[in-house]
Amino acid sequence: MKFEGELEEEFYQRSKKNAEATGYKLNTDYDVIVTAVKGICNNKREFGEYYCFCQKRSGDVEKDKKIICPCAARSRDVETRGACRCGLYIK
């Protein structure tokens, strides 16, 4: 998979390794991956963290730690729905 910038490529590779280490996979749908990676990397550039783009930031740094990708809800969502909320990680 090829991304426009280094940040996106780095995040994609990091996510791929995390998925393998935790027993999940990255989505097989190219469009879902690109949308998620770009959205999360835009948050990194704007807010300084890889906040999941599908969840609203509160603005409180401590509270928002739980929505840094992979977010705290990922395991529950993947196990119950088959994918995390943004669709990046699947079972």
C-alpha positions in Angstrom: 0.0 0.0 0.0 1.3 3.4 -0.9 0.5 6.7 0.8 1.2 10.3 -0.2 3.3 11.3 2.8 5.7 9.7 5.3 3.4 10.3 8.2 0.6 8.2 6.6 3.1 5.4 5.6 4.6 5.4 9.1 1.2 5.2 10.7 0.0 2.5 8.4 3.1 0.3 9.1 2.7 0.9 12.8 -1.0 -0.1 12.6 -0.2 -3.2 10.6 2.3 -4.3 13.3 -0.1 -3.5 16.1 -2.8 -5.6 14.4 -0.5 -8.6 14.0 0.7 -8.3 17.6 -2.9 -8.2 18.9 -4.4 -10.9 16.7 -6.4 -8.5 14.5 -6.1 -7.5 10.9 -6.3 -4.3 9.0 -9.4 -3.9 6.9 -9.0 -5.4 3.4 -11.0 -2.5 1.8 -8.4 -0.1 0.4 -10.8 2.9 0.6 -11.5 2.2 4.3 -7.8 2.0 5.1 -7.0 5.2 3.2 -9.9 7.1 4.8 -8.9 6.0 8.3 -5.2 6.6 7.9 -5.6 10.0 6.4 -8.2 11.1 9.0 -6.1 9.9 11.9 -2.9 11.5 10.4 -4.7 14.8 9.9 -5.5 14.7 13.6 -1.8 14.0 14.4 -0.8 17.1 12.3 -3.5 19.3 13.8 -3.7 18.1 17.5 -0.4 16.3 18.0 -1.8 12.8 18.6 -3.2 10.0 16.5 -6.7 10.6 17.6 -9.3 8.4 15.9 -11.2 10.6 13.4 -14.5 8.8 14.0 -14.6 10.0 17.7 -15.1 13.5 19.0 -12.3 15.0 21.0 -13.3 16.6 24.2 -10.3 18.9 24.3 -9.2 17.5 27.7 -5.9 15.8 27.0 -6.4 13.2 29.8 -9.9 12.2 28.6 -8.8 12.2 25.0 -6.1 9.6 25.6 -8.7 6.9 25.3 -9.4 7.9 21.6 -5.7 7.7 20.5 -5.5 5.0 17.8 -5.8 2.2 18.6 -8.5 3.5 20.8 -9.7 2.0 24.1 -12.9 0.8 22.4 -11.2 -1.1 19.6 -11.1 -4.5 21.3 -14.8 -4.4 22.3 -15.9 -3.1 18.9 -13.9 -5.6 17.0 -15.1 -8.5 19.1 -18.8 -7.4 19.1 -19.1 -5.8 15.6 -16.2 -7.4 13.7 -14.5 -4.0 13.2 -13.5 -1.0 15.2 -15.6 2.1 14.8 -13.6 3.7 11.9 -13.1 0.3 10.3 -9.3 0.2 10.3 -9.1 -2.9 12.4 -11.1 -6.1 11.8 -11.3 -9.5 13.4 
